[in-house]
Amino acid sequence: MLFPFDPYNILATLAASFAIQGLFFAFAASFKTDKVTDLSYSLSFALLALLLVSANTAFAPAQLLAAALVVAWAARLGSYLLRRILRIGKDARFDDKRGSFAKFLGFWILQAIAVWAIMLPTTLLLSLPSPEPLGPLSLAGAALWLLGFAIEAASDAQKYAFRNDPANKGRWIESGLWKYSRHPNYFGEVLVWWGLFFLALPSLPAGALFAVAGPIFITLLLLFVSGVPLLERSADEKHGKDPAYQAYKARTSLFIPLPPRAGR
């Protein structure tokens, strides 16, 4: 059977993603606040996973593991982002959008589509009546998820501690994982979603291989749209004239953690 999963779940998760973002958008636009933008992102994944789980009464180990990993990632990231925004008060990424209804709405529309697309491998896995048992590829995917989760959590914690130290005001972080990558947290997040794809892959039939669009989407989004480019531009505006910062950029990998380049 080419499509042995319930296609209703694909549409249901798309509608649910838009509904969740719509509610948060209404709150954020009404109160002109940035405090729920990142929270809504991580919370959406957990809610979609729980929605899919609640739609069935029995699940195979691969499905339970995938749902648990999504919720664990969302809980960790959501709590971190909420704590961070409550401390800093606003998100500078929205300085050019906060006063424009169209630009602000566009962000939430993109986020709704992103959440749905990134969740595709997990959505399809949780929609299968008889997924494959956990095998080597699925376990390798879970291990890749764990590596990504550890990298993302560690780099977030390192940057949070760095920013909370008054002695580092106006400086950029280049210690810990940030010595090997200028954006290790985003690298970790990409590994998380590729891990979930490989966890689901053994169970996905030929007609469901379009689910690879999920990890490809988050990779391209962070590398070329909303992640790395925005922070690189912001850092260049703040520190671009500082020779020490230029030296840090020259010796440090943009994305994948690598040993610093010698002689830079």
C-alpha positions as CSV (number, residue, x, y, z in Angstrom):
1,M,0.0,0.0,0.0
2,L,1.5,3.3,-1.1
3,F,0.0,5.4,1.7
4,P,-0.7,3.1,4.7
5,F,-1.0,6.1,7.0
6,D,-4.0,8.3,7.8
7,P,-3.7,11.4,5.5
8,Y,-6.1,13.1,7.9
9,N,-3.2,13.5,10.4
10,I,-1.2,15.5,7.9
11,L,-4.1,18.0,7.4
12,A,-5.0,17.9,11.1
13,T,-1.5,18.8,12.2
14,L,-1.3,21.6,9.7
15,A,-4.6,23.1,11.0
16,A,-3.5,22.6,14.6
17,S,-0.2,24.4,13.9
18,F,-2.0,27.3,12.4
19,A,-4.5,27.4,15.2
20,I,-1.8,27.4,17.9
21,Q,0.2,30.1,16.1
22,G,-3.0,32.1,15.6
23,L,-3.8,32.2,19.3
24,F,-0.3,33.2,20.2
25,F,-0.2,35.8,17.4
26,A,-3.5,37.4,18.7
27,F,-2.0,37.6,22.2
28,A,1.4,39.0,21.0
29,A,-0.2,41.5,18.6
30,S,-2.7,42.7,21.2
31,F,-0.1,43.3,23.9
32,K,2.8,44.1,21.5
33,T,5.0,41.6,23.3
34,D,7.8,39.3,22.2
35,K,7.5,37.1,25.3
36,V,5.5,34.3,23.6
37,T,7.1,34.1,20.2
38,D,9.8,31.5,20.9
39,L,7.6,29.8,23.6
40,S,4.9,29.1,21.0
41,Y,7.5,27.5,18.7
42,S,8.6,24.8,21.1
43,L,5.2,24.3,22.7
44,S,3.7,23.7,19.3
45,F,5.8,20.6,18.7
46,A,4.8,19.1,22.0
47,L,1.2,19.8,21.4
48,L,1.2,18.3,18.0
49,A,3.0,15.2,19.3
50,L,0.4,14.9,22.1
51,L,-2.4,15.4,19.7
52,L,-1.2,12.6,17.5
53,V,-0.7,10.3,20.5
54,S,-4.2,11.0,21.9
55,A,-5.7,10.0,18.6
56,N,-4.8,6.4,19.1
57,T,-5.0,3.8,21.9
58,A,-2.0,1.7,21.1
59,F,1.5,2.6,19.9
60,A,4.6,0.7,18.9
61,P,7.9,1.3,20.7
62,A,9.3,3.5,17.8
63,Q,6.2,5.7,18.0
64,L,6.3,6.1,21.7
65,L,10.0,6.9,21.6
66,A,9.6,9.5,18.8
67,A,6.8,11.2,20.7
68,A,8.8,11.2,23.9
69,L,11.8,12.7,22.2
70,V,9.8,15.5,20.7
71,V,8.2,16.4,24.0
72,A,11.5,16.2,25.8
73,W,13.2,18.5,23.3
74,A,10.2,21.0,23.4
75,A,10.1,21.1,27.2
76,R,13.9,21.8,27.4
77,L,13.9,24.5,24.7
78,G,10.6,26.1,25.7
79,S,11.7,26.5,29.4
80,Y,15.0,27.9,28.3
81,L,13.6,30.4,25.9
82,L,10.9,31.5,28.3
83,R,13.5,32.1,31.1
84,R,15.7,34.0,28.6
85,I,13.0,36.3,27.3
86,L,11.7,37.1,30.7
87,R,15.2,38.2,31.6
88,I,16.0,40.3,28.5
89,G,12.4,41.6,28.1
90,K,12.3,41.7,24.3
91,D,13.6,40.0,21.2
92,A,15.7,42.2,18.9
93,R,14.7,40.1,15.9
94,F,11.3,41.8,15.9
95,D,12.5,45.4,16.1
96,D,11.7,45.8,12.4
97,K,8.4,43.8,12.6
98,R,6.8,44.9,15.9
99,G,5.3,48.0,14.3
100,S,4.1,46.3,11.1
101,F,1.0,44.1,11.3
102,A,1.9,42.4,8.0
103,K,5.5,41.7,8.9
104,F,4.5,40.4,12.4
105,L,1.8,38.2,10.9
106,G,4.2,36.9,8.3
107,F,6.5,35.7,11.1
108,W,3.7,33.7,12.7
109,I,2.5,32.2,9.3
110,L,6.1,31.1,8.6
111,Q,6.3,29.6,12.1
112,A,3.1,27.7,11.6
113,I,4.3,26.2,8.3
114,A,7.8,25.5,9.8
115,V,6.4,23.6,12.8
116,W,4.2,21.4,10.6
117,A,6.9,20.7,8.0
118,I,9.6,19.9,10.6
119,M,7.2,17.5,12.3
120,L,6.4,15.6,9.1
121,P,8.6,12.5,9.8
122,T,7.1,12.2,13.4
123,T,3.6,12.9,12.2
124,L,3.8,10.1,9.6
125,L,5.4,7.7,12.0
126,L,2.7,8.3,14.6
127,S,0.1,7.8,11.8
128,L,1.2,4.3,10.8
129,P,-0.9,1.4,12.0
130,S,2.1,-1.0,12.1
131,P,5.5,0.6,12.2
132,E,8.7,-1.5,12.1
133,P,10.3,-2.6,15.3
134,L,13.2,-0.6,16.6
135,G,16.2,-1.6,14.6
136,P,19.8,-0.4,14.0
137,L,18.8,2.6,11.9
138,S,16.0,3.8,14.3
139,L,18.4,3.4,17.2
140,A,21.1,5.3,15.3
141,G,18.5,8.1,14.7
142,A,17.7,8.2,18.5
143,A,21.5,8.4,19.2
144,L,21.8,11.3,16.7
145,W,18.9,13.0,18.4
146,L,20.6,12.6,21.8
147,L,23.8,14.1,20.4
148,G,22.0,17.0,19.0
149,F,20.0,17.5,22.2
150,A,23.2,17.5,24.2
151,I,24.9,20.0,21.9
152,E,21.9,22.3,21.8
153,A,21.3,22.2,25.6
154,A,25.0,22.7,26.4
155,S,25.6,25.6,24.0
156,D,22.4,27.3,25.2
157,A,23.5,26.9,28.9
158,Q,27.0,28.2,28.1
159,K,25.7,31.3,26.3
160,Y,23.1,32.0,29.0
161,A,25.8,31.9,31.7
162,F,28.1,34.0,29.6
163,R,25.4,36.7,29.0
164,N,24.4,36.7,32.7
165,D,28.0,37.6,33.8
166,P,28.3,41.4,33.9
167,A,32.0,41.1,33.1
168,N,31.0,39.9,29.6
169,K,28.8,42.9,28.7
170,G,29.3,43.9,25.1
171,R,31.4,40.8,24.4
172,W,30.8,37.8,22.2
173,I,31.1,34.2,23.5
174,E,34.0,32.1,22.1
175,S,34.3,29.6,24.9
176,G,33.0,26.1,25.4
177,L,31.3,24.8,22.2
178,W,31.3,28.3,20.8
179,K,35.1,28.0,20.4
180,Y,34.4,25.4,17.7
181,S,31.2,26.8,16.0
182,R,29.7,30.3,15.9
183,H,26.2,28.7,16.1
184,P,26.5,25.3,17.9
185,N,23.0,25.5,19.3
186,Y,21.5,25.6,15.7
187,F,23.8,22.7,14.7
188,G,22.4,20.7,17.6
189,E,18.8,21.5,16.7
190,V,19.4,20.3,13.1
191,L,20.8,17.0,14.4
192,V,17.7,16.6,16.6
193,W,15.4,16.6,13.6
194,W,17.6,14.5,11.4
195,G,17.8,12.0,14.2
196,L,14.0,11.9,14.4
197,F,13.8,11.4,10.6
198,F,16.2,8.4,10.7
199,L,14.3,7.0,13.7
200,A,11.1,7.1,11.5
201,L,12.7,6.1,8.2
202,P,12.6,2.3,8.5
203,S,8.8,2.5,9.0
204,L,8.1,5.0,6.2
205,P,6.8,3.5,2.9
206,A,7.9,4.8,-0.4
207,G,4.9,7.1,-0.6
208,A,6.0,8.8,2.7
209,L,9.6,9.5,1.9
210,F,8.6,13.1,1.2
211,A,9.0,13.4,5.0
212,V,12.7,14.1,4.4
213,A,11.4,17.6,3.7
214,G,11.2,18.1,7.5
215,P,14.9,17.9,8.4
216,I,15.8,19.6,5.1
217,F,13.4,22.5,5.9
218,I,14.9,23.1,9.4
219,T,18.4,22.9,8.0
220,L,17.8,25.4,5.3
221,L,15.7,27.6,7.6
222,L,18.4,27.9,10.2
223,L,21.3,28.2,7.7
224,F,19.8,30.7,5.3
225,V,16.6,32.4,6.6
226,S,15.8,32.9,10.3
227,G,18.7,31.6,12.3
228,V,22.4,32.0,11.3
229,P,21.9,35.0,8.9
230,L,20.1,37.1,11.4
231,L,22.6,36.5,14.2
232,E,25.6,36.9,11.9
233,R,24.2,40.3,10.7
234,S,23.5,41.4,14.3
235,A,27.0,40.4,15.5
236,D,28.6,42.2,12.5
237,E,26.7,45.3,13.4
238,K,27.9,45.2,17.0
239,H,31.4,43.9,16.6
240,G,32.3,44.0,12.9
241,K,35.0,46.7,13.3
242,D,36.7,44.9,16.2
243,P,39.8,43.1,14.9
244,A,39.5,40.5,17.7
245,Y,36.0,39.6,16.5
246,Q,37.1,39.3,12.9
247,A,39.9,37.0,14.1
248,Y,37.3,34.9,15.9
249,K,35.2,34.7,12.8
250,A,38.2,33.7,10.7
251,R,39.3,30.9,12.9
252,T,35.8,29.5,13.9
253,S,33.5,27.4,11.8
254,L,30.2,29.0,11.0
255,F,28.0,26.0,11.8
256,I,29.5,22.5,12.2
257,P,31.8,22.4,15.3
258,L,35.3,22.0,14.0
259,P,38.8,22.6,15.5
260,P,39.7,26.3,15.2
261,R,41.7,27.2,12.1
262,A,45.4,27.5,12.9
263,G,47.1,30.9,12.5
264,R,44.0,33.0,12.7
